[in-house]
Amino acid sequence: MKQYLLFDLDGTLTDPKLGITTCVQYALAHFGIDEPDLDKLEPFIGPPLKDSFMEFYQMDETQAQAAVDKYRERFRDTGIFENKVYAGIPKMLQTLNARGLHLAVASSKPTVFVERILEHFDIAKYFKVVVGSELDGTRVEKDQVVEEALRQLFGGKPVEKEKVYMIGDRRFDVEGARAQGVESVGVTYGYGSMEELKEAKADYIVRSVEELRKFLLRGTEELQKPTSFQKMWQLVFPFIMFLLVRNIAAYVMQMIFFYAGGMVSGGEFFFLRDEEGILSGFTGNAAVIMEAVSYIAGVAAVWRTVKLVLETTSEDMHLSHLKQEPIRNYAILGILTACAVLGLNILLELSGVIQLSESYQSVQANQFSTNLLLGLLCYGLITPIAEELIFRGVVYGYLRRMTNLKIAMIFSVLIFGMYHGNLVQGIYGTLMGCLMVYAYEYFGSIKAAMIVHIIANLLAYGMRSTGQAVSGLVNVPACVVFLAATAGGMFLLHRQKKVL
């Protein structure tokens, strides 16, 4: 959350089209230029006037200054009030001010005009600092305006640029912010298009005053807190329902397979039989189908809750992820996931934990006795998607709204680790769960966590079930290399954006 907000005036706080374009029209008429279409004069809104007269009407510097003087002749008493505040702006400023944020105006318009406009619309009271250009033609460039606004806002103290947003509707606002090392928020409801703001590489882009309000207020919301019992019930109920329905579905599937096995002969792909051909159990192939169906049934039973929590979490995250992540970051995530899987598997092998856990060995023997394609479908796709919907979707989704982010992350991964029911998978699940929840927060989508989970399961299952386990790599140097690569990938992501 940023604490210092610099606002452009024209096209951001107010809609000045009529006043600016009619005054430009008035100035052009002085030079014998007739421009009846005010829409064609919209590019004058935002950038310095002198530059615009020179750019759009090929005036030299002397002519452009004369045009500015003529513009101000009409603007000073008439055009200045041919203006209106965008709907929702006063309420947004009031809320931002009440939440303790420090507001300033940084405009290319002369300061004296900016102050009169703010007073006229009764919004001057919300700003600690108001900075514009000077009537003598100095401080007209946006980076100069931003620099002076920051100097005044911080009162001579060191400027904390990481705590500042510059909000504006044109590329000049974005470029001015970048020149001063602060992040920019582009607004498309003004006079700059989405294309202009993207081309200028605005850090964030919002499409309405309401979206801007939510974006600037995120992290300051005063949520109605449920009681402790309500918190616990919201978290526990869908989780218990998932487990209950999953187990019931597994039992029903077992009965179906038992009945089918007794009705038919053969079927060695699914059934185990004694020497007399009597059904004595099920193969891993049957077990994996039962597990897949049970997971799907468990998620289906709580789908309405899953969908609701995912939508709520997505809305919360949306305003923190307006800037699209580059493709390279997804590549980094995939590579570091693979390195983490290899490094942790080697570490568990070297530590001897796998050999000490009979329960894990039993689970492993059952999983890897199945047909490879069935195993990959169930353990590499269905199971990770279902578990992400429950653990990152519901469990973490509720926790992140009930408590702070760090506590939500810690508790969600611990619950995920304990859920596995044995020491090896518990340790592995907890550590990989940290990466899954980090991916969810970093990319702002449950799909990122699912990708991590799917890659992890496919890689681990595929290697072990085909006999290409990490046996040839079980040594300390290999372990160090893979875990170091994991840490390096995390560092690369963290350097670009801090989640915590």
Secondary structure, DSSP 4 states (H G I P E B T S, - for coil): --SEEEE-SBTTTEE-HHHHHHHHHHHHHHTT-----GGGGGGGSSS-HHHHHHHHH---HHHHHHHHHHHHHHHTTTGGGS-EEPTTHHHHHHHHHHTT-EEEEEEEEEHHHHHHHHHHTT-GGG-SEEEEE-TTS-S-SHHHHHHHHHHHHTTTSPP-GGGEEEEESSHHHHHHHHHTT-EEEEETTSSS-HHHHHHTT-SEEESSHHHHHHHHHTT---PPPPPHHHHHHHHHHHHHHHHHHHHHHHHHHHHHHHHHHHHSS--TTTEEE-TTS-EEEE-HHHHHHHHHHHHHHHHHHTHHHHHHHHHHHHHHHHTT--SPPPHHHHHHHHHHHHHHHHHHHHHHHHHTHHHH-HHHHHHHHHHTTS-HHHHHHIIIIIHHHHHIIIIIIIIIHHHHHHS-HHHHHHHHHHHHHHHT-SHHHHHHHHHHHHHHHHHHHHHTSHHHHHHHHHHHHHHHHHHHHTT--GGGG-SHHHHHHHHHHHHHHHHHHHHH----
